Amino acid sequence: MDLGVVMSREVLADKLADGRTGRRPVATWNTRRVPRRLTPGWTNRLFVACSGWWRGSFPLAGEVGWNPADAAAPYALIFDPRRWTPIPAVQAPWFRGWRYLASPPGGEATSAAARLPDPGGDRQEVLPQELLEEDARLSAGAPSPTGHADKCRHRP
């Protein structure tokens, strides 16, 4: 099963930095709703949209964490930040929280017209390579751009 979430570029950079450095073998994305169609094991994918464009995916666990003390977002999607798979940027629809994806972004069901234009143009989108460079800078000791890298609960 494929799910999609929207992350800010700073949060995505933090998740990529966590994966690249191996600091956390799993990360979480807290949510109000529990997805009920996940398959067992690491057979699911968590696709990430950033600034209106799909960027890539993480392997997503088939189980969901639960924290009854967190009334705002008691469920946690558990994913592996070490196994990021970038994809060609494809325009993402606007949504909040998470959503089921009928097909992977950029897959056969996505029209070629929705693909990101040549990055050499006047757009100032942060592409996956730029995010990787940013997380390399962060892992070298620079402070987190969000100022709260550990706000999301991580389970070892």
PENORFEN-V863710 format. One record per residue. N is the residue number from 1. RES is the residue in three letters. PSI is psi as a letter, one per 20 degrees, with the letter a starting at -180 (* if undefined). OMEGA is omega in degrees with one decimal (NA if undefined). BURIAL is I if it has 24 or more other C-alpha atoms within 12 Angstrom, else O. Layout:
{{N	RES	PSI	OMEGA	BURIAL} {N	RES	PSI	OMEGA	BURIAL}}
//
This chain:
{{1	MET	p	177.0	I} {2	ASP	p	174.0	I} {3	LEU	q	175.7	I} {4	GLY	q	174.2	I} {5	VAL	r	174.7	I} {6	VAL	p	176.4	I} {7	MET	q	170.8	I} {8	SER	r	-179.0	O} {9	ARG	h	178.5	I} {10	GLU	g	178.9	I} {11	VAL	g	177.6	I} {12	LEU	g	178.2	I} {13	ALA	g	176.8	I} {14	ASP	g	179.8	I} {15	LYS	g	178.4	I} {16	LEU	h	177.5	I} {17	ALA	g	176.9	I} {18	ASP	g	-179.4	I} {19	GLY	g	-177.2	I} {20	ARG	h	-178.9	I} {21	THR	i	-179.3	O} {22	GLY	j	-179.6	O} {23	ARG	h	-178.0	O} {24	ARG	o	178.6	I} {25	PRO	i	173.7	I} {26	VAL	q	176.3	I} {27	ALA	r	-179.8	I} {28	THR	q	172.9	I} {29	TRP	o	-175.7	I} {30	ASN	q	-175.5	I} {31	THR	q	176.3	I} {32	ARG	h	-174.7	O} {33	ARG	q	177.1	O} {34	VAL	p	175.3	I} {35	PRO	p	-175.9	I} {36	ARG	i	-176.0	O} {37	ARG	j	178.0	O} {38	LEU	q	177.0	I} {39	THR	q	-177.3	O} {40	PRO	q	177.1	O} {41	GLY	a	-177.9	O} {42	TRP	l	-177.2	O} {43	THR	i	-178.4	O} {44	ASN	r	176.9	I} {45	ARG	q	176.1	I} {46	LEU	o	178.7	I} {47	PHE	q	-176.0	I} {48	VAL	p	171.5	I} {49	ALA	p	-178.1	I} {50	CYS	p	-179.5	I} {51	SER	k	176.2	I} {52	GLY	j	-178.0	I} {53	TRP	p	173.0	I} {54	TRP	p	-175.9	I} {55	ARG	h	-176.7	I} {56	GLY	a	-177.5	I} {57	SER	q	172.5	I} {58	PHE	q	169.8	I} {59	PRO	p	-175.6	I} {60	LEU	p	179.6	I} {61	ALA	q	178.1	I} {62	GLY	i	176.8	I} {63	GLU	r	-177.6	O} {64	VAL	p	175.6	I} {65	GLY	q	179.4	I} {66	TRP	p	178.1	I} {67	ASN	n	-177.2	O} {68	PRO	i	179.5	O} {69	ALA	i	-179.5	O} {70	ASP	n	-176.4	O} {71	ALA	h	-176.8	O} {72	ALA	h	-177.9	O} {73	ALA	m	-172.8	O} {74	PRO	i	-177.8	O} {75	TYR	q	-179.6	I} {76	ALA	p	171.4	I} {77	LEU	p	-175.3	I} {78	ILE	p	-178.8	I} {79	PHE	r	-178.4	I} {80	ASP	o	-177.2	I} {81	PRO	i	-179.5	I} {82	ARG	i	-173.1	I} {83	ARG	l	177.2	I} {84	TRP	p	176.0	I} {85	THR	o	179.0	I} {86	PRO	q	176.0	I} {87	ILE	q	172.6	I} {88	PRO	p	-176.5	I} {89	ALA	p	179.3	I} {90	VAL	p	-178.5	I} {91	GLN	p	-179.5	I} {92	ALA	q	174.6	I} {93	PRO	q	176.9	O} {94	TRP	p	173.3	O} {95	PHE	r	176.4	O} {96	ARG	q	179.1	O} {97	GLY	c	176.4	I} {98	TRP	r	177.8	I} {99	ARG	q	172.1	I} {100	TYR	q	177.7	I} {101	LEU	p	179.7	I} {102	ALA	h	175.8	O} {103	SER	q	-178.6	O} {104	PRO	q	175.9	I} {105	PRO	p	-178.0	I} {106	GLY	i	179.3	I} {107	GLY	a	-176.1	O} {108	GLU	h	-177.0	O} {109	ALA	i	-179.2	O} {110	THR	p	-178.3	O} {111	SER	q	178.6	O} {112	ALA	h	-179.0	O} {113	ALA	h	-177.9	O} {114	ALA	i	-178.3	O} {115	ARG	q	-179.4	O} {116	LEU	p	176.9	I} {117	PRO	r	179.7	O} {118	ASP	p	-177.9	O} {119	PRO	i	177.5	O} {120	GLY	i	-179.6	O} {121	GLY	a	-176.8	O} {122	ASP	j	177.9	O} {123	ARG	q	177.3	O} {124	GLN	l	178.2	O} {125	GLU	q	174.5	I} {126	VAL	o	-178.8	I} {127	LEU	r	-176.4	I} {128	PRO	g	179.9	I} {129	GLN	h	178.4	O} {130	GLU	h	177.3	O} {131	LEU	h	178.5	I} {132	LEU	g	177.0	I} {133	GLU	h	179.4	O} {134	GLU	g	-179.6	I} {135	ASP	h	173.4	I} {136	ALA	g	177.7	I} {137	ARG	g	-179.4	O} {138	LEU	g	-178.1	I} {139	SER	i	177.0	I} {140	ALA	j	174.7	O} {141	GLY	i	178.5	O} {142	ALA	q	179.6	O} {143	PRO	q	177.8	O} {144	SER	p	179.3	I} {145	PRO	h	179.1	O} {146	THR	i	-179.1	O} {147	GLY	j	-178.8	O} {148	HIS	l	-175.6	O} {149	ALA	h	-177.2	I} {150	ASP	j	-179.9	O} {151	LYS	h	175.6	O} {152	CYS	p	-179.8	I} {153	ARG	p	178.7	I} {154	HIS	q	178.5	I} {155	ARG	o	179.2	O} {156	PRO	*	NA	O}}
//
